[in-house]
Amino acid sequence: QVQLVESGGGLVQSGGSLRLSCAASGSTFDSYSMGWFRPSPGKERDFVSAINWIGSRTWYANSVKGRFTISRDNAKNTLYLQMNSLKPEDTAVYYCAASKDPRPIVVAVKVAYEYWGQGTQVTVSS
């Protein structure tokens, strides 16, 4: 079992940057693919980004591609999301999640993730 705790959220002006962190404990962090999700109209948890267990492959939603960067430090059991050029529409609670399923086809699928953090609020003012 994995416990996940997000941090790094806050209030930022449009065009600004934030870096979210997700600290993992309780199990072998590097055996999990990791993802970031946020709510969107009609979706409780919408895919933002994902990274495989070793950090060699990453995936992004079209809405954040080129602005957000996902990374992980397995030695520190921590997942990151660097968010640049933030827009008001990026305002949301951001959740990190862990998945034992290594298949790339499911990285954007919420139900593929077994463990979730409590979320961290990101607010982008215009």
C-alpha positions in Angstrom: 0.0 0.0 0.0 1.1 3.5 -0.8 0.4 6.8 1.1 0.6 9.9 -1.1 0.8 13.5 0.2 0.8 16.4 -2.2 2.2 19.9 -1.5 3.3 23.0 -3.4 -0.1 24.4 -4.4 -1.0 28.0 -3.9 -2.1 31.3 -5.5 -0.2 32.5 -8.5 -0.8 35.1 -11.2 -1.4 34.2 -14.8 1.9 33.4 -16.5 3.5 32.3 -13.3 4.9 29.0 -12.2 4.5 26.5 -9.4 6.1 23.1 -8.6 3.9 20.5 -7.0 5.4 17.6 -5.1 3.9 14.3 -4.1 5.7 12.4 -1.3 5.2 8.6 -1.2 5.5 6.3 1.7 4.6 2.7 2.7 5.7 0.7 -0.3 8.2 0.5 -3.1 7.8 3.8 -4.9 9.7 2.8 -8.0 7.4 -0.1 -8.7 4.6 2.3 -9.5 3.7 4.4 -12.5 2.6 7.8 -11.3 0.1 10.4 -12.5 -1.4 13.8 -11.9 -5.1 14.5 -12.2 -7.4 17.4 -11.7 -11.2 17.9 -12.0 -12.7 19.3 -15.1 -16.2 20.0 -16.3 -18.0 16.7 -16.3 -15.0 14.7 -14.8 -14.2 14.3 -11.2 -10.6 13.5 -12.0 -9.2 14.4 -15.5 -5.7 13.3 -16.7 -2.9 15.9 -16.6 0.3 13.9 -16.8 1.9 10.6 -16.1 5.4 9.0 -15.8 6.5 5.4 -15.9 8.3 3.7 -13.0 11.8 4.7 -14.0 11.0 8.1 -15.4 12.0 7.2 -18.9 8.5 7.9 -20.4 6.1 10.7 -19.8 2.7 11.6 -21.1 0.7 14.9 -21.0 -2.8 16.1 -21.7 -2.9 18.4 -24.8 -4.0 21.3 -22.6 -0.7 21.3 -20.6 1.8 20.0 -23.1 4.7 22.3 -23.4 3.9 24.1 -20.2 4.0 21.3 -17.5 6.8 18.9 -16.8 6.4 15.7 -14.8 9.4 14.1 -13.1 10.3 11.8 -10.3 13.1 11.1 -7.9 12.9 7.5 -6.8 15.7 7.9 -4.3 13.5 10.5 -2.5 10.2 8.7 -3.1 8.9 11.9 -4.6 6.9 12.9 -7.7 6.9 16.4 -9.2 4.9 18.5 -11.5 6.6 21.7 -12.7 3.9 24.0 -14.0 4.9 27.0 -16.1 2.9 29.7 -18.0 0.0 29.0 -15.8 -3.5 30.1 -17.0 -6.7 30.7 -15.0 -8.1 27.6 -16.5 -5.4 25.6 -14.7 -7.1 26.4 -11.4 -8.0 23.2 -9.7 -7.2 20.7 -7.0 -4.3 18.6 -8.2 -4.1 15.0 -7.2 -1.2 12.6 -7.5 -1.9 8.9 -8.0 0.0 5.6 -8.1 -0.6 2.6 -10.4 0.8 -0.9 -10.6 -0.3 -1.2 -14.2 2.8 -0.6 -16.4 0.9 -0.4 -19.7 1.1 3.0 -21.5 -2.4 2.5 -22.8 -3.9 3.1 -19.3 -1.8 6.0 -18.0 -4.7 8.5 -18.6 -7.3 6.2 -17.1 -8.4 7.1 -13.6 -9.5 3.6 -12.6 -6.0 2.2 -13.4 -4.7 4.1 -10.3 -5.1 2.3 -7.0 -3.8 5.0 -4.6 -4.5 8.7 -4.4 -3.4 11.7 -2.4 -5.6 14.2 -0.7 -5.0 16.9 -3.3 -3.4 20.4 -3.3 -5.2 23.5 -4.5 -3.7 25.6 -7.3 -5.4 28.9 -8.0 -4.3 31.1 -11.0 -5.5 34.7 -11.0 -6.0 36.6 -14.2 
